[in-house]
Each structure stands twice: as structure tokens, then as C-alpha cells.
Amino acid sequence: MSSREEKNKDKQEHLESIERNETIKKGFILFLKITIIVLLIILLNVLYTKYISTLGIIVKEEAIYSSDISEDFSGLKVVQFSDLHYGSTIFLDEVKNLVKIINLRKPDIIVFTGDLIDENYKLSLKKQEQLTSVLGKLNASMGKYAVSGEEDDDDFLSILNQCNFNVLDNSSDVIYSSDNSTMTIVGLSSKEINQNVEAAFTNTNPKDFTITLVHEPDSADDILESHRSDLILAGHSHNGQVRIPKIEPFIRKEGAKKYPDEFYKLDNSKLYVSSGIGCSDFNFRLGARPSINFFRLRRK
């Protein structure tokens, strides 16, 4: 028979074994909870960057003041959208929503600054007809203008021409007010195609308030080196597409290495860089929501 001491010892060892098992069990449960929380955070971040951050268009509104804006043009509304990259995160329903948001502003001028179709998306004839039909519903009382991006091809020209956009690749156009005041819009094609600054500014009036459309924002230096432009509107950079507030963008695309952010004051000119609508390279965003720019021109 076991002595009392042996029985107490066995009982003590049994209790210690139970305690160790409970400790291991609690440790495992804690580890499991932490793992689940981390995985949920990762999952939510992926869902947010891929699905939430790529949708829901922000309207960025700015007033542009200049003494070169005539009284008749004061109050003019200009909407810029850029980098649709149709077929990335943007499809027909998103384009319909974009058109609705733009038309609600009742713009006088609409401008598109390049990259209509994502280069990795095969646009069928049916999809092209549908996209043309929807974009054709964009309304602007004084005109619609566009320039090409590095991913734009014949489909871009076909669609925008049918939607009554004036594609200003290396050319310009004069807009007249009711009292015959004039304002000039200049357009440059993408640097990667055949950008020609001199050709674009050949027929411009240096006294006019001038808006220049360009795809790559770094082209601003080439423009201002020899020409005057009051307002330069660009796209391409997506404002970094993935970035943390107050930190420089992680990704700087060629053509937007110097000017990736949304606004720069360059001497007497203002450069606004759209964050775009769709995505390029990878289909998610962080800290750079899709947006349009909505400008009101005001006489100073």
C-alpha cells in the first residue's frame, strides 16, 4: 500500500500537471486570438485597399483666381478627370456613376488627361460601344477636351471622338465668351508618344488665360521653360496610388517623379495632378482615393 506521503505526492503532481496543461491551453488560446486578429487586420486591409479605396469618387474643388480671367469668364466651371484605366477596377457601372457626378456640377468645360483603357484589358467591340454610349452623356456647355496618355491607342481616339471630345495632342483651341473674350486651352500628348511643346503653343495668344492639359506632370518644366500657362492639369501619377499621409509616395512613375502630389505652385503657374479614377500596375489604392478636380475660375 502507498503511504500517505506518496499519495499526497501523487496528488500534488497531478494538480501541477493540470495547472501546466491549463497554462499551455491559455497560452495557445492567446496565440490563436492574436493570430486571428492579425489575419483579420490583414484581410480588412486587403479588402479596404482593393475594394473600398478604389471606389467612391472624391470631388476636389478649387477656386482659380487670375487678373487674366475676363469678367465674362469669371465663374466658369471646369471639371478634370483622368486615368480611367477602364478594365482595372473601373467598369461600366463605375463609369455611369462618374458621369452622373460630373454632370451634377453642370460644368462649362470637361477635360480628360489620359489613359482611358487599362493596357492589360481587352476591350471588345460591344464593351467599346457601351463605354462610348455612357461617356457620350457627359455634358459641358462650352466644350470637352482631352489629351492622350502612354496607354492610349486607336480605341481612345475612336471613343472620345464619338463622344465629341476635342483631342488636343500637341495643339490648342480658343474658347470665346459671349462678349468675344478669349481663353486658350493647350494640349500635349504623352511624353512616351510624340510630345511636342512648340507645336502645341504655335497658335496661342500669350495674353490669354491659358489652361494646359498634359498627361505626365513632370512635363510642366518643359512647358514653363519657354511658354506661359496659368493652369496646368495633369494625371498619370495617381498621387502615388499607395501612400501614407505626410510621407512621400512609395511609387513614383516615370514622368511623375518630380511632381507626384496633387498641387504645386510653379512661379506664376499652378499645377494640379489628378489622383485618377482607376488603377495601374496593381489594382488597389491606399491614401489616394479616386477623384475628380472641380475648378471655378474667378477674376482677381
PyMOL commands that set and color helices and strands:
alter all, ss='L'
color gray80, all
select helices_A, chain A and resi 4-52+92-104+125-135+154-162+197-200+219-226+238-240
alter helices_A, ss='H'
color red, helices_A
select strands_A, chain A and resi 58-66+77-81+109-112+143-146+166-167+171-176+182-187+209-213+231-234+263-266+269-273+291-299
alter strands_A, ss='S'
color yellow, strands_A
deselect
rebuild
show_as cartoon
